[in-house]
Amino acid sequence: MTVAPFISWGILAYFIGSIPTGFLWAKARGIDIRTVGSGNIGATNVMRTLGKGPGITVLLIDAAKGFVPVFLVRGQGPALQIVCCLAVIAGHNWTCWLKFKGGKGVATSAGALAAMLPWPLVCVLAVWAVVFGISRYVSLASICAAAALPVATWCWTHDSTLLGFTGVLGGLAIYKHQANIQRLLAGTENRVGRAGPPGQPKSVNPDGAPGGRALPKDKS
C-alpha cells in the first residue's frame, strides 16, 4: 500500500473527529460549554450542564465519530486502522475549530476501538463500570479504563504492535485527565450526582444553567 491512503484517510478521520459536538450542542442553547462546569466540551460536562438527554446524545455522537472512519477501512490492514484511530482521536482532542482545544477523547476512543478491538473494549468498559459504580467519579473510571486498555489488548491479541498502540491511546487519555487527577488528589473532583465537593457552591443551578439562569427544558 502506498502512503497516499494513509494521508487521505488520516486527514478525513481528523476532520470527522474535529466536529466539536458538545460545544455545538451547548451553543445551540446559548451557552459556551467552555465557560461552565469543568470547561470541557465532552459529554460529562454537557450532562452536568444541560442534563442527561443532551449528555448521552453527545456521548453517542462522539463515539460514532471514532467508529465510522476506523470501520470504513476495515479489511485494509491494521496499520491504516491505527492511523485512522489516532487521527480521529487527535481531531476530537485538538479540534481545529476551537483553536486546537477539545475534549479528552474517551468516547471517541471507545468508538474507534469498537470497530477495531471490540473484545478488549468490552473488558475496558467492565473496568470503567466497576470503578464508576464504587467511586461515582467519571474521571477516575476513565483513567482506570485507560490503564487497563493495553493489558486487555495483550490478553486478547498477544500482538506487540497493538500493545504499543493501545499503550499510546491509554497514556494519551490519562494525560488529558491531568486536571482531574489533581482534583482527585486534592479531594475536589466532582462525583456524579453532586455538583461539587462538600462546602463549595455549585457552579450551575438545578436546571443546569450557569449563573443561576434557568434553561428551557430540553425536549430531545
C-alpha positions in Angstrom: 0.0 0.0 0.0 1.3 3.5 -0.9 1.5 6.4 1.5 -1.4 8.2 -0.2 -4.2 6.3 1.5 -2.7 6.9 4.9 -2.5 10.6 4.3 -6.0 10.9 2.8 -7.7 8.7 5.4 -5.8 10.4 8.2 -6.9 13.8 7.1 -10.5 12.7 6.7 -10.5 11.0 10.1 -9.1 14.1 11.8 -11.9 16.3 10.4 -14.5 13.8 11.4 -13.1 13.8 14.9 -12.7 17.5 15.0 -16.5 18.2 14.9 -17.0 19.7 18.4 -20.3 18.0 19.3 -20.6 19.2 22.9 -19.7 22.7 22.1 -22.2 22.9 19.2 -25.0 21.4 21.3 -24.5 23.8 24.1 -24.0 26.7 21.7 -27.4 26.0 20.3 -28.8 26.5 23.8 -27.0 29.8 24.1 -24.2 28.5 26.3 -20.4 28.3 25.7 -19.7 25.0 27.4 -16.1 26.0 27.8 -17.1 28.6 30.4 -19.2 26.4 32.7 -18.5 23.4 34.9 -15.2 21.8 34.2 -14.8 23.8 30.9 -14.5 20.6 28.9 -16.5 20.2 25.7 -17.1 16.5 26.3 -20.3 14.5 27.3 -19.7 14.6 31.0 -19.7 18.4 31.2 -22.6 18.6 28.8 -24.5 16.2 31.1 -23.8 18.2 34.2 -24.7 21.5 32.5 -27.6 20.6 30.2 -28.9 17.3 31.6 -28.8 13.6 30.8 -30.5 13.7 27.5 -28.0 16.1 25.8 -25.1 14.4 27.6 -26.0 11.0 26.4 -26.6 12.3 22.9 -23.2 13.9 22.8 -21.6 10.8 24.1 -23.1 8.6 21.4 -22.2 11.1 18.6 -18.6 11.4 19.9 -18.4 7.6 19.9 -19.8 7.4 16.4 -17.1 9.9 15.2 -14.5 7.4 16.4 -16.3 4.3 15.0 -17.0 5.5 11.4 -13.5 6.1 9.9 -12.0 3.0 11.6 -14.9 0.8 10.4 -14.7 2.1 6.9 -11.1 1.0 6.5 -11.6 -2.5 7.9 -10.0 -5.2 5.7 -7.3 -2.8 4.5 -4.8 -3.8 7.2 -4.3 -2.8 10.9 -1.8 -0.1 10.0 -4.5 2.0 8.3 -6.9 1.4 11.1 -4.3 2.6 13.6 -3.7 5.8 11.6 -7.5 6.5 11.4 -7.9 5.7 15.1 -5.1 8.1 16.1 -6.2 10.8 13.7 -9.9 10.8 14.8 -8.9 11.0 18.4 -6.5 13.8 17.7 -9.3 15.6 15.9 -11.5 15.4 19.0 -8.8 16.3 21.5 -7.3 19.1 19.4 -10.0 20.4 17.1 -9.0 23.0 14.6 -12.4 24.7 15.1 -11.7 25.7 18.7 -8.1 26.8 18.5 -6.9 23.2 18.8 -8.5 22.7 22.2 -11.0 19.9 22.6 -12.2 17.0 24.8 -10.4 14.1 26.5 -11.2 11.6 23.8 -12.7 8.9 25.9 -15.9 8.4 24.0 -14.2 8.8 20.6 -11.5 6.3 21.6 -14.2 3.8 22.7 -16.0 4.2 19.3 -12.7 3.6 17.4 -11.9 0.6 19.5 -15.4 -0.8 19.0 -14.5 -1.0 15.3 -11.0 -2.3 15.7 -10.7 -4.2 19.1 -14.2 -4.9 20.3 -13.3 -7.6 22.9 -10.6 -5.6 24.7 -13.0 -2.7 24.7 -15.6 -4.9 26.5 -13.0 -5.6 29.2 -12.2 -2.0 29.5 -15.8 -1.0 29.7 -16.3 -3.5 32.5 -13.4 -1.9 34.4 -15.0 1.5 33.9 -18.3 0.3 35.1 -16.9 -1.2 38.3 -14.7 1.8 39.2 -17.5 4.2 38.5 -20.0 2.1 40.4 -17.8 2.1 43.5 -16.4 5.7 43.3 -19.0 7.7 41.3 -16.1 9.5 39.7 -16.3 9.5 35.9 -12.7 10.7 35.6 -11.3 8.0 37.9 -13.3 5.3 36.0 -11.9 6.7 32.7 -8.3 6.8 34.0 -8.5 3.2 35.3 -10.1 2.1 32.0 -7.3 3.7 30.0 -4.7 2.0 32.1 -6.4 -1.4 31.6 -6.6 -1.0 27.8 -3.1 -2.2 26.8 -3.4 -5.1 29.3 -6.7 -6.2 27.9 -5.4 -5.9 24.4 -2.4 -8.0 25.1 -4.5 -10.7 26.8 -6.8 -10.9 23.8 -4.3 -10.5 20.9 -0.7 -11.1 22.1 0.2 -8.6 19.4 3.1 -6.4 20.4 2.2 -3.7 17.8 -1.4 -3.5 19.2 0.0 -3.5 22.7 2.2 -0.4 21.9 -0.7 1.3 20.0 -3.2 0.9 22.9 -0.5 1.9 25.3 -0.2 5.2 23.5 -4.0 5.6 23.5 -4.2 4.8 27.2 -1.4 7.2 28.0 -2.9 9.9 25.9 -6.3 9.5 27.7 -4.6 9.7 31.1 -2.5 12.7 30.0 -5.8 14.5 29.0 -7.1 13.9 32.6 -4.2 15.8 34.3 -6.6 18.4 35.8 -8.9 15.7 37.0 -6.0 13.8 38.6 -5.0 17.0 40.5 -8.6 17.4 41.7 -8.9 13.8 42.7 -5.7 14.1 44.8 -7.0 17.3 46.3 -10.4 15.8 47.1 -12.2 18.5 45.0 -13.3 16.4 42.0 -17.0 16.2 41.3 -18.9 13.0 41.7 -21.9 12.2 39.6 -25.0 13.3 41.4 -23.2 16.1 43.2 -22.2 19.4 41.6 -19.1 20.0 43.7 -17.2 18.9 46.8 -18.8 19.5 50.2 -18.7 23.1 51.4 -18.3 24.6 47.9 -21.0 26.4 46.0 -22.5 24.7 42.9 -21.4 26.1 39.6 -24.8 25.5 38.0 -28.3 25.7 39.2 -30.6 22.7 39.4 -31.9 23.4 35.9 -28.3 23.3 34.6 -27.8 27.0 33.7 -24.7 28.9 34.8 -25.1 32.0 36.9 -28.5 31.0 38.3 -30.3 31.4 34.9 -32.7 28.6 34.2 -32.5 26.9 30.9 -35.6 25.9 28.9 -36.4 22.3 29.3 -34.7 20.1 26.8 -37.1 18.1 24.6 -34.6 15.9 22.9 
